[in-house]
Amino acid sequence: GVVSLFGFYPEADVDGQGYTFTLPNKTGLAANSAVDFYLLGGLDCHAEDGSLLEEGSWHIFGQGQVDASGQSIIPNDGLRLPCMTWLGVAPSP
């Protein structure tokens, strides 16, 4: 299941390509381990392909990994945050 949640305020859609992001590894996931990123859909929250992420539903929107130091969680190349809402992180199966 999801091990970390991050909330952004105010909730809003992001114009253009979205925001790059790096998250702290506050839950102690193992260095170099793979993670999935989940995003809570909102009124104007769209995936990279332009599809609407249904409001109130969690959607996997990409993958990343814990860095070699174990301190940060980083998205795979090119993954950007498409809207300001709730972001979840969980170990990849």
C-alpha positions in Angstrom: 0.0 0.0 0.0 0.8 3.7 -0.1 3.5 4.5 2.5 3.7 8.3 2.1 1.2 11.0 1.2 2.0 14.6 0.2 -0.7 17.3 -0.1 -0.5 20.5 -2.1 -2.5 23.6 -1.6 -4.3 25.2 -3.3 -5.4 22.3 -5.5 -5.0 23.3 -9.1 -4.3 22.1 -12.6 -0.8 22.9 -13.9 -0.3 24.6 -17.3 2.3 23.2 -19.7 4.5 20.2 -18.9 4.0 20.2 -15.2 6.4 20.4 -12.3 9.5 18.4 -11.7 9.7 17.1 -8.1 11.8 15.2 -5.6 10.4 13.9 -2.3 12.1 13.2 1.0 12.3 9.5 1.9 10.7 9.9 5.4 9.4 6.3 5.7 12.8 4.6 5.2 12.3 2.8 1.9 15.5 1.0 0.8 18.1 2.8 -1.3 17.7 2.2 -5.0 14.2 0.6 -4.6 11.5 1.2 -7.2 8.4 3.1 -6.3 5.0 4.0 -7.9 3.6 7.5 -7.7 -0.2 7.8 -7.2 -2.2 11.0 -7.8 -5.6 11.9 -6.5 -7.7 13.1 -9.4 -9.3 16.5 -9.3 -11.6 18.8 -11.3 -9.0 19.9 -13.8 -6.3 17.3 -13.3 -5.1 15.8 -16.5 -2.6 13.0 -17.2 0.3 13.5 -19.6 -1.8 12.1 -22.5 -4.5 14.7 -21.8 -7.1 12.3 -20.2 -8.9 13.6 -17.1 -7.9 12.0 -13.9 -11.3 11.3 -12.3 -12.0 13.5 -9.2 -11.7 11.6 -5.9 -10.0 8.5 -7.5 -6.3 7.5 -7.1 -4.4 6.9 -10.3 -0.9 5.6 -10.8 0.8 8.2 -12.9 4.4 7.1 -13.0 7.4 5.4 -11.4 10.6 6.4 -9.8 13.1 5.2 -7.2 14.8 6.0 -4.0 18.2 7.5 -4.7 21.5 5.7 -3.8 21.8 7.6 -0.5 18.3 6.5 0.6 17.4 10.2 1.4 15.2 11.2 -1.6 12.6 9.7 -3.8 13.0 10.8 -7.4 10.8 10.3 -10.5 12.0 8.5 -13.6 13.3 10.8 -16.3 10.6 13.1 -17.7 7.9 12.4 -15.1 6.3 15.7 -14.0 3.5 16.5 -11.5 0.5 17.4 -13.7 -1.6 19.0 -11.0 -1.5 20.2 -7.4 -3.4 17.7 -5.4 -2.5 14.7 -3.2 0.5 12.6 -4.2 1.1 9.1 -2.9 4.3 6.9 -3.0 4.4 3.1 -2.6 6.9 0.4 -3.3 6.6 -1.1 -6.8 5.3 -4.6 -6.7 
